[in-house]
């Protein structure tokens, strides 16, 4: 099995991408076979049961032992009991009362803070100059080196079989392994400010920036040299 270095999922031998997080695992070596288990320890020997012949002997010894009973001749039982002095009852001293102060419990976090997912660390790199022409260069796909120019405003990334897209990755994946959705992600480029963001559009296999997942509704800013993964296609930001 080939274990993913990013999510820990065990994939079959020979897999190029993780079936769980879709990361590249082509250079990951298969996990070595586990060492053999040590032999089981011998169980303790139970004690030997008592022989049936020894039971009557033990009963005979018990029957022969005289009872420790003292009988006073001629004295009624009531008189003997009456002559015994009553036991003196000593009142118990009251236990000292110990008061232990319990420290107050810390306040519980608010529901919104406890349930809010942790935001991933923002990508870093060289900022995009204002007014520059930004392109996505394919680093991994069926057509390596192909460039896609981004326009100012919204740029939809996906497959143009039903809806039009600005970055069409239809011919970048093999027909038996299509992981790119029809409208997979949205790239927004502000040429005046020189900012470029990417957001996942509830795709089936997710969008990744430098191997970190981008979630729907959480746009991630891109910088020059960042790698964007859409399905099995890897593209680098270039100006």
N, C-alpha and C positions, 0 to 999 in steps of 0.2 A: 504494500500500500504506500501511496505518496501522500504525506501529511502537509497541508497548506501552512506556510510560515506566517500567514496573516490572520486566519480565523481558526486554525487547528483542525479543519475538516479532513478526514481520511478519504483520499481519492484512489481509484484503481491505478495499477501500474501502467505507465505510458500516457497518462492524462497530461495535456498541455495547459489546461485552465482548471481552476478550482470550481467544482460543481456548486459550492455554497456561496462564495463571494466573487467568483469569476476572475480571480487574480491569476497572473501568469505563474505557473509552477513547472515550466518546461525544464528549468535548471535545478529543480529540487531532487535530491537523491532519495530513493525509497528508504523507508525506515527499516533498520536491521531487525532480524527475527528475535523475539524475546528469549532469554536464557531458559534452560530446562528447569522445571520445578524440583526442589529437593525431595527425597523419598519421604513418605509419611512416617511419623514417629510411632513406635509400637505402643499399643494401648496397655494401660496398667492391668495387672492380673487381679481379678476379683478374689476376695477371700473365700476360702473353702467353706461350704455350708456345713452346719452341724449335723453329725451323723444321727440317724434315727435312734440308734441304740443308746446314745448319751443322754437323750431326753428323760427316760425313766430314772436314770441315776441322779440327775440334778433334782428331779421331783422328790426322790427319796431323801436326799440330803436336806431339802427344805422341810419335809415332813418331820424329820428326826430332830430338828432344832427346836429346843424348848422355848415357849413363849415367855417373854419377860413380863409376867403377871404376878403381882403380890396380893394375896388374899389374907385379910385379917379375920381370924375366927371369932365368932360371937359378937362382932361389931356390926350394927346395921349400916347399910349404905348411906342412909340419910344422916346418921350421926357423924360418920367419917367426913362427909362433905361439909357438915356444919362446923366441925372443929378447925377446918383449914382457914387461916386468916385471909381476908380479902386483899387482893393486890392493890397497892397504892397507885392511884392514877396521878401522874405528874403532868400538869398542863404544859403544852408545847409553847415555846416562846414564839411570838409573831415574827414572821420573816420580814427582813428589812425591805421596804419597797424601793425598787430601782426603776428610775424613769430614764428611758433612752430616747433622746431626741432624734427623729428621722429627718435627714436633710430633704428639702423640697426637691421634687423631680423637675428636671429641665423641661422647658416648654416644648411641646411637639411642633415639628416644622409644619408650615402651612401646606395644604394639599397641592397647591399649584407648584410650590418649590420642590416637594417630594416626588411628584410625578413628572416634572419637566425633564426631558432627555438631555444628556450632556452633549453640548455642541462640539463638533470636531474642530481641531486646530486649523486655523486659516492657512492656506497655501502662501508661500513666500517666493520671491524672485525679483527679477528686474521689472519695474513698472513699465507700462505701455505708454509711449510718448503720445501726446495729444495730436490728433490728425493723422496718425500713422495708419498704414494699410496692414490689417491683421489677417493672417492666413493660418489654416490648420494643415499641417503636413503629416501624411500617413506614415507612421513608423512600423506598424504591424497590421497587415491586411493582405488581400489578394493583389492590390495595386499599391505597392510601397513607393513612396515619393510623390504620390498625387497630392495636389494642393487644393484647398477649398478656401476661397476668399470670403471673408465676413463683411457684411454691409452694416452701416449705421442703423441701430434699432434692433428689432427682434430677428433672430436667425434660428429656424426650427431644424433640428437634426433628426433623421430617421430614414424611412424607406418610402419612396414616392410611388407606391402601388395603388393607394386609395386617396390619400391627401397629399397636396404638394408640400415639399420641404425645401429649405434653402441649402442644406448639406445632405445630399443623397448618398447613403451608404449601401445601396442595394447590391452593387457589384463588388463590395469589399469583403463579403462573407460567402463561404460556400453554401450551396443550396441545402445540404444536409445538416448545417449547423448555423442557423440564422438566429442570433440572439438580440439583434437590434429591433426595437419596436418601430411601428409606423411613425409615430411622433414620440421620440425617445427623450429628447432633452431640448432645452431652450437656451440659446446664447444671446445675451443682450450686450451690444457694443455701443458705448457713448464715446464717439470720436472726439467731441469737444473736450471732455474731461480725461480721456484716455483710460477709461475703465471698461473691463470686460468681465461679465459674470456668466455662470452656467447654473442651470437648475434642472433637476430631474422631473419628468412629467409622468410620474407613476408608472414607470417602465417595468417590464417583467423581470429584467436582469440587472437593473440599477445602472447608475452613472458614477464614475470614479475619477478623482483628480489626484494624481500622484499616489495611486493605490488607496486613497481614502474615499469612502462612499459619500455621495452628495444626496441628501434626502429631499423629497418634494416640499416645496414651500420654504426652503432654506438656500437661497442663491449663494454660490461660492465665487469670490473674486479670483480671476485668473491673472497670471503674470507671464512674462516672456520666458519660454522654456518649460512651462508646466505641461504635463502629459494628461490628456483627457481620454478616458476609455469609455467607448460606447459599444456595448456588446463585446465582440472579440476584436474590435478595431481600436488601435492606439494612435492618437494624433497629438502632435506637439505644436504649441502656440508659437508662431513666428511673426515678426514684424519686418 
